[in-house]
């Protein structure tokens, strides 16, 4: 049996797609959000794939599951940040809807 890299995992690939989508969204945020919403959404979106990678590198299955749970929490936190961005009119309804599609895809993969 061949060992898979974390980059081969479908959930990691979808999380990366979401993270890159968020990267493009936050480029439009005003500069006063640099150390507030921009920083928070950047950190939470990166945490999704970071925790998947870390969990993949753990020896015990239960440890991997715990990191998947953390990743799911980061995914939901990122959704909340994107909703905030919508509420303060930094992003459009269309962008929010597109994010929700990626969010739901990631959530399905994380929930197995």
N, C-alpha and C positions, 0 to 999 in steps of 0.2 A: 504494500500500500504506500502510495506516494504522499509525502507530507505537503499539505497545502499552506501557502503563505496567507497571511490575513488579507492581502490585496486581492486574493482569489475569491473571497467570500462575497456573495451577492449582497448581503446586508451592508458590508463595508463599502462596496461600490456605490450602492444607492445613498448611503450616508455621505460619501464624498460628493456625489452629485448635488445633494442638498446643501452641503457646506459651500460648494462653489456658487450655487444659486444665491445663498446668503451673502457671500463675498460681493457679488455684483449688486445686490440690493443696498448694502450699507455704503457703497460708494456715493450714493445720492443723499445720504444723511447730512444735515448741517454740521459745521465744524464744532458747534457747541456740544454736540453729542459724542464727540471723540472719546471722552473718558467716562461716558455714562452708557447710554443705550448701545452705541457702536461697540464699545469694549465688551459689554455683557453678551450681546448676541454673537460676537465673534468667538468669545470663550465657550459659550454653550454649544455652538455649532461644531467647533473643533473637538469638544469633549465627546461628541457622539462617536466619531471615528477613533479618537484616541483610546477610549475605553474598550472599544471592540478589538483594537490591536493589542492592548495590554491583556485583556481577557484571553485572547487567542494564544498569547505567549505563556500563560499559566499552565502549570502541570496538571492540577486537579480540575475535574469537570465542574465541581461546585464553585470554584473560584471563577471560572469562565462565565458561569451563569450570573454570578454577582456583578461582574463587569458589564454584562448585557443589561442587567437591571439599571445600573448607573447610566448606561448609554441611553436607555429608554427615558429615564428622568431628564437627561440633558436634551433629548429630542423634544420632550414636552415643554421644557423651559424655553427652548428656542421658539417653539410655536407661540408661546405667550409673548416673547419679545417682538415677534413679527406682528402679532395683533396690536401691541402697543404702537409699533411703527405705523400701522394702518390708522389707528385711532388718532394719532397726532399728524396724520396726513403726509407722512414721509413716503408711503407707498400707496399704490392704487388697489382697488378691489381685485383687478385682474392679477396683480402680482401676489396678493394674499391668496387668491384661489389657486394659483400655480404652486405656491408654497405648500398649501394644504394637500395637493396631490402628492408631492414628494414626501410630505410628512406621513400621509396615510400609507404610502408604499413602504417607507422605512418601518413604520410601526408594525405593519403586517409581517415583515421579515423578522423583526426583533421578537415578536410574539410567537414566531415559529408556526 
